[in-house]
Amino acid sequence: MPGMSGSLPHRTAISAAWAAFGDRRSIVAVDEVSANVSTNRVYRLHLDDGASVVGKVSSYGSYFLFYEDHDRLNRCARLLEGTRFSGMLAEVWRCADGRIFTWYDQKMWAVFYDDVPRREHLPRVLSVAQVHNLGREIAEFHLACTDLAPQIPAGSKTVKSDAIHLLDLLESPFAPRNFELPPESIGVLWKHTHRFLERLIEVGYDEWPRIPLLIDWNLGNFSVATEPDGGFRLFSRWDYDWFRIEPRTLDFYFLSRVSSSTGDRTRFTYGPTRWWNPRSWSS
């Protein structure tokens, strides 16, 4: 493929996925647009009719969870039609029978998205007014997702199931070898994971309302449209490395990256202070 970059397995996968999809258009050029913060490879495919499509190839985790996430994500995008967020989410391409299309060879998997239009990006460091504006926009988006949540099946993975799985791994006698950590560090991780699960029981996590969440907000995966009064509204969102059906609290943690007084960065660590230190939230 002209202009293709990236590792050969990923290039082969995206080519095989396009052939399997069966679109009659030809690919005339490919740009890699990977964020390079995960094992996923993302490409913009330029077609012979002037259109473009985004393809993502992955080999991390489970194909079946990948499919589930993208199925729920696409349901969310379609159910948002008719709301003020219609067209905001990049839709996943579908098969003729309406199911989302994925390519899978038991080692790698791929999916195609609409190449959504983009507007302005927020500055690296937001003013207090911009933080408030973003908060209002996310609140309205959460309300829209709350309305459609009953029509979307629950997900297989949750924060709770992840923590239980981690606790099981930490209790293995091979945990120090598997995690490449000394036994005392494994003990610390076990203690905090166990306490986290106890806390979920104490706060009634199982009864909290769950809605579709995009998670992992950063200045490189969404755009805004400026309003006449100088404010902005959410315009488009792409890059779906993280998608869950969870309590909306999770989004606050990841949005703190965008509203941080130190500014959004390409190298970023999700440490505990990101959640509880008020000075990390705004200017």
HULINUR-V611372 format. One record per residue. N is the residue number from 1. RES is the residue in one small letter. OMEGA is omega as a letter, one per 20 degrees, with the letter a starting at -180 (NA if undefined). D_CENTER is the distance of its C-alpha to the mean C-alpha in Angstrom with 2 decimals. Layout:
n;res;omega;d_center
N;RES;OMEGA;D_CENTER
N;RES;OMEGA;D_CENTER
This chain:
n;res;omega;d_center
1;m;a;27.48
2;p;r;28.51
3;g;a;26.53
4;m;r;24.17
5;s;a;23.08
6;g;a;21.33
7;s;a;22.58
8;l;r;24.86
9;p;r;23.03
10;h;r;19.89
11;r;r;22.27
12;t;a;24.17
13;a;a;21.19
14;i;r;20.02
15;s;r;23.71
16;a;r;24.26
17;a;r;21.30
18;w;r;22.74
19;a;a;26.15
20;a;r;25.08
21;f;r;23.51
22;g;r;26.99
23;d;a;26.54
24;r;r;29.90
25;r;r;28.66
26;s;r;28.81
27;i;a;26.39
28;v;r;28.34
29;a;a;25.98
30;v;r;22.62
31;d;r;20.76
32;e;a;18.24
33;v;a;15.42
34;s;r;13.44
35;a;r;12.11
36;n;r;14.09
37;v;r;12.17
38;s;r;11.43
39;t;r;13.53
40;n;r;11.70
41;r;a;13.89
42;v;a;13.13
43;y;r;16.28
44;r;a;17.71
45;l;r;20.61
46;h;a;23.61
47;l;a;25.81
48;d;r;29.59
49;d;r;29.60
50;g;r;27.70
51;a;r;24.37
52;s;r;21.11
53;v;r;18.09
54;v;r;14.93
55;g;r;14.76
56;k;r;12.44
57;v;a;14.27
58;s;r;13.32
59;s;a;15.77
60;y;r;14.07
61;g;a;14.23
62;s;r;15.28
63;y;a;15.45
64;f;r;16.20
65;l;r;13.11
66;f;r;11.12
67;y;a;13.43
68;e;r;13.17
69;d;a;9.44
70;h;r;10.11
71;d;r;13.36
72;r;r;12.20
73;l;a;9.71
74;n;r;12.76
75;r;r;15.09
76;c;a;13.34
77;a;a;13.64
78;r;a;17.22
79;l;r;18.21
80;l;r;17.35
81;e;a;20.07
82;g;r;23.06
83;t;r;21.31
84;r;r;20.94
85;f;r;17.24
86;s;r;18.42
87;g;a;16.96
88;m;a;14.24
89;l;r;11.38
90;a;a;11.72
91;e;r;13.34
92;v;r;13.28
93;w;a;16.86
94;r;r;19.16
95;c;a;22.37
96;a;a;25.73
97;d;r;25.64
98;g;r;22.50
99;r;r;20.22
100;i;r;17.13
101;f;r;18.26
102;t;r;17.16
103;w;a;19.38
104;y;r;20.09
105;d;a;22.99
106;q;r;22.43
107;k;a;21.38
108;m;r;18.55
109;w;a;16.53
110;a;a;15.35
111;v;r;14.03
112;f;r;14.83
113;y;r;13.35
114;d;r;15.51
115;d;a;15.84
116;v;r;15.49
117;p;a;18.02
118;r;r;17.30
119;r;a;19.48
120;e;r;19.94
121;h;r;17.79
122;l;r;18.55
123;p;a;20.77
124;r;r;19.76
125;v;a;21.73
126;l;r;21.83
127;s;r;25.10
128;v;r;25.60
129;a;r;25.92
130;q;r;22.58
131;v;r;20.91
132;h;r;22.72
133;n;r;21.75
134;l;r;18.01
135;g;r;18.62
136;r;r;20.50
137;e;a;17.91
138;i;r;15.15
139;a;r;17.93
140;e;r;18.84
141;f;r;15.37
142;h;r;15.30
143;l;r;18.81
144;a;r;17.98
145;c;r;15.29
146;t;a;17.99
147;d;a;20.46
148;l;a;18.65
149;a;a;17.34
150;p;a;20.71
151;q;a;20.25
152;i;r;17.11
153;p;r;17.85
154;a;r;16.69
155;g;r;14.26
156;s;a;15.92
157;k;r;13.94
158;t;r;14.16
159;v;a;14.66
160;k;a;18.29
161;s;r;18.22
162;d;a;16.36
163;a;r;19.06
164;i;r;21.82
165;h;r;20.85
166;l;r;20.86
167;l;r;24.21
168;d;r;25.63
169;l;a;24.80
170;l;r;26.38
171;e;r;29.46
172;s;r;30.19
173;p;r;33.27
174;f;a;31.42
175;a;r;28.58
176;p;r;30.08
177;r;a;30.23
178;n;a;26.81
179;f;a;25.05
180;e;r;27.67
181;l;r;28.58
182;p;a;32.01
183;p;a;32.91
184;e;r;33.05
185;s;r;29.41
186;i;r;28.48
187;g;r;30.58
188;v;r;28.76
189;l;r;25.34
190;w;a;26.93
191;k;a;28.52
192;h;r;25.43
193;t;r;23.33
194;h;r;26.34
195;r;r;26.76
196;f;r;23.17
197;l;r;23.77
198;e;a;27.12
199;r;r;25.63
200;l;r;23.27
201;i;a;26.54
202;e;a;28.32
203;v;r;25.92
204;g;a;25.63
205;y;a;21.92
206;d;a;22.57
207;e;a;23.92
208;w;r;21.16
209;p;a;19.75
210;r;r;16.31
211;i;r;14.15
212;p;a;10.90
213;l;r;8.28
214;l;r;5.10
215;i;r;5.31
216;d;r;5.60
217;w;r;7.77
218;n;a;10.12
219;l;r;12.96
220;g;a;11.89
221;n;r;9.07
222;f;r;11.09
223;s;a;14.84
224;v;r;17.55
225;a;a;20.98
226;t;r;23.99
227;e;a;26.35
228;p;a;30.19
229;d;r;30.48
230;g;r;28.36
231;g;a;25.28
232;f;r;22.02
233;r;r;19.69
234;l;a;16.08
235;f;a;16.49
236;s;r;13.47
237;r;r;9.72
238;w;r;8.25
239;d;a;6.00
240;y;r;3.35
241;d;a;3.58
242;w;r;2.65
243;f;r;4.66
244;r;r;8.16
245;i;a;11.52
246;e;r;12.93
247;p;a;15.23
248;r;r;14.06
249;t;a;15.25
250;l;a;12.01
251;d;a;10.76
252;f;r;14.09
253;y;a;13.57
254;f;r;10.57
255;l;r;12.33
256;s;r;15.36
257;r;a;14.15
258;v;a;14.69
259;s;a;17.88
260;s;r;19.36
261;s;r;23.00
262;t;r;22.52
263;g;r;19.94
264;d;a;16.53
265;r;r;17.01
266;t;r;15.87
267;r;a;16.97
268;f;r;15.47
269;t;r;16.19
270;y;r;14.74
271;g;a;18.31
272;p;a;20.01
273;t;r;21.55
274;r;a;18.28
275;w;a;18.62
276;w;a;22.36
277;n;a;23.90
278;p;a;24.52
279;r;r;25.41
280;s;a;21.88
281;w;a;20.73
282;s;r;22.90
283;s;NA;25.76
